[in-house]
């Protein structure tokens, strides 16, 4: 029986996926298919490229601050653009850093195109112009349930530069600028699909484990950016409910209230993912 693992997005919280993978490996639960959105796409890609969970954790600690470093002048530019009829691409963080990191880490494994990855991998993005889900995957889709909304208004791409694909899936609105690629204007797949479960079954996985975040809504940060991100999270949670129901088992990770951009929490999140998965391992195996 083949197992798929679908990893949700969540900025630095995505480090929790590393602990999940470590726990599954220790329990001899082999991941045959993997998918991920946003930060989940980073973990999924690195794992599919051949990095161990411990190596991925090292890479997260090494590069996270670089990826989410903010431009201190950007808020003024955002305010200016809000009233400017001639819009420009403005982002709070430099998304090109994500592309550079994935290009370097996958390049170390001699992987540059998604179709060079051996493990079946699927990464959703959204074309902001058409609203379509654009799935980048290295395997042909073989079975689709037409009744599932996640397969409506979808395009499939079976090749593409892996660093550009991951950057596109991480291009969260209000944080990173959209990634223009293959004629699309791509943003974070979580806009429509934060836990890509059904695509793994469409690729051939017999059973799929979803990994989601049970977000702590008591976070007291009330700055403009925090409110925007919380609002998008709430909308995303509602959109994602149907997709999560399609998983055969869901690992729900309860994240304590803290700054989702704070790289100092990486090891804590990884440990949380590990301990949570270990605590329910018998249920996963049954």
N, C-alpha and C positions, 0 to 999 in steps of 0.2 A: 504494500500500500504506500503510495507516494504522499508526502506531506508538503504543504505549502505554508509559507509564513508571510503575513501581510503586516507591514510596519507603518504606523501612523506618523504624521508630521507633528512637530512640537518644539522647534528651535532646539535649545540645549537639552530639553527634556528627552530628545531623541537618543541621548546617551544611555537611557534605560534599556533600549533595544539590545545594546551590547551585553548587558547582564542577562537578558532573556536568552540570547544565543549561547552564552557560556553555560547557562543552566541546562539548556536542551542538549548541548554537546555532552556534558557530563552524564546525562541520563540516557545517552545513546539514542536520542531522537534525531534522526537525520533530516535535515531540511533539503528537500529535492527541488522545490520551487520557491522563489522569494520575490516580493514586491515591496515598494516603499514610496511614500510621498514626502516631499520636503526633506527634513533631516532624516526621516526614515529611508529616503532614497539614497542618502549618503552611506548609511550603515548597510543597506541591502547591496549596494554596488560594491563596496569594499569587501563584504563577505563573499559575494558571488565571484569577485576577482581573485579570491584565494587568501585573503587576510584572516587570521584567527581573531576571535573576540578580544584577546589580550592586546594584539597588535592594533586593532581598531581603537581600543581605549587609549593606547599610547598616542595614536594619530589625532584623536579628538583633543586630548590635552595639549598636544603640540600646536595644533592649528586653529583651535576654536576662537581664541581671542583675535586672531588675524582675520577670520571670516566675518565676525560680527562687530568689527571695529566701526565706530560711527564717525561721520563727518560732523564736527561741531558747528559748522556754518550752515548745515543743511536746513535747519528749521527756518532760518531767515529766508532761504531760497524757496522753501515750500510756501511760506506766507506770500512772498512776492508772486509766485506762480499761480496761487489761488485766484489772484485778482488780475492776472495777465492773460490777455486773449491769445497770446502766442505761447503755447505750452512747450515745456522742455521736459526731458526725462530727468526726474530728480529722485534720488533714493537716499534712505538713511544710512545704508551700509553699502560697501563696494562689492557687488555680486561677483565681479570678476575674480575676487579672491577665492570663491568657491570653485570656480572653473579651474583656476591655477592649481589648487590643492588636489582636485580629482585628476587633472591631467598628469600631475607629478606622481601621485600614489599609484594610479592605474598604469602609468607608463613604466613604473618599476616592475610591473608584472607583464610588460609588453602588450598591454591592452589599451587600445585607442578608440575602437568602435564597439558599440554594444553587442554586435554580432560576433565579436571575438570572445565573449564570455561564455563559459561552458554551462554553468548552472542557469536554467531558465529564469530570466529576470524581467520584471515589468515595472515601468515607471510612468505614472500618469502626470500629465500637465494639462493646462487649459488654455486654449486659444482665446485671448481676451476679446478679439474682434468678432468671432462667430459664436463663442460660448461652448464650442465643442471640447470634449475630452480628447486629448491626443495621447494615445498610449504608445510609448516606445518600448519595444520588447524584442528579444532575440529568438523567440519561438513563434511559429505560426499558430494563430488562434484556431482551435479545432472544434469547439462546441460553445454555442452562445444561447443563453436563455433569453428569447426576445421579450419576455414579460418583465425582465429586470430593467429598471430605469437607467442603470449604470451603463447599459449597452445602447442607449438611445443617443443619437447625435455624437457619434464617436468616429474618430479616424485612427488607423493603426499604422505605425512606422516601424519597419523591421530592421532598420540600420540607422546609424547616426553617431556622431562624435559623443562619446560617453560623458566627457566633462561638460559639454554644452547641454546635454540632456539633464544631467543632475542640477546644473545651475538653473535651468528652466523650472524644474520641479521645486526648487527652493526659492523661487522669485515671489515671495509673499508680498501681496499688495501693501503699500505704505512703507515697506521696508526696503525691498529690492526693486529695481526697474524691471519691466518685462524683458524677456530674452527673445530677440528676433532670430528665428532659426527655421530653416526649411520653408520659408514663406509664411510662417505663423508668427504671432506676437504672444509669446507663452508666459504664463504665470503659474504659481504654485498649484499643483493638482488638488490641494485641499479645498480650493474654492468650490469644487463640485464633488470631490471624492478623496477623503482623507485617509481611509483605510482600504486599500485596493485588494479586496477579497475575491470578488467574482472573476476577475481577470485570471487569477491563478487556476481556478476550476476550468475556465475556458481554454487555458493552455494545457490542461491535462492532469492537474493535481487531484488526487482522490479526496483528500481532506485538507482543510485550510484552518490554520490557527491565526486569529486576528490579535493584534496587540494595540490596545487603545489607552488613552489617558483619561482617568476619572478626575478631571480638573477641579482643583479646589477654588471655588468661586469666592472665597472669603478674602482673597488678596486685596489689601487695602490701598494699593497704589492707584491714585486717581488722576494721574497726569493725562494729557490729551492722548498720547500714544498708547498708554495702557488701556484707556477706555475704548479706543478704536480696535485694538487687538482683541480685547475681551468680547466686543460686539461681534467681530468676525468669527471668533471661536464658538460663540453661542449659535450663530447661524450655521456654522460648519458642523457642529454636533447634531443639529436637527437634520441636516441634509444627509449626514453619514449614518444615521440610525438604521436605515434599511439595508445598507451595505454590510454593516456589522452583523446583522441578523443572518446573513448568508454564510457566516463562518461556522465551522463545526465546533469550535471552541474559542472563547475570547479571553485573553489575559488582560484584565483591566488594572492599570497601574494608578494608584492613588498618589498624586504628586502634592507635596506640601506647598504652602503658599510662599513663593519667592520669585525673584526676577528671572524671567524665562531667558534672558540674555546673559545671565551671570555664569561665566565659565568655571567659577570656583565650585559649582555644584555638579560638575561632570561625574566625578567618582561616586558621589552620593547617589546620583540618579542610576548609574550603572549597578551599584550595589542594591538599590531598591528593586530594579528589574530582576536581578539575580535572585534575591530573597523571595520576592513574590512568586516567581516561577517555580522555585524549589518548594514553596509551601503548598502549591496546588498540583504538583507533578503527577500524583496518583490519578487525579481527575483528568489530566491531559492524556495520560496513558490509557485510561479506560475506554 
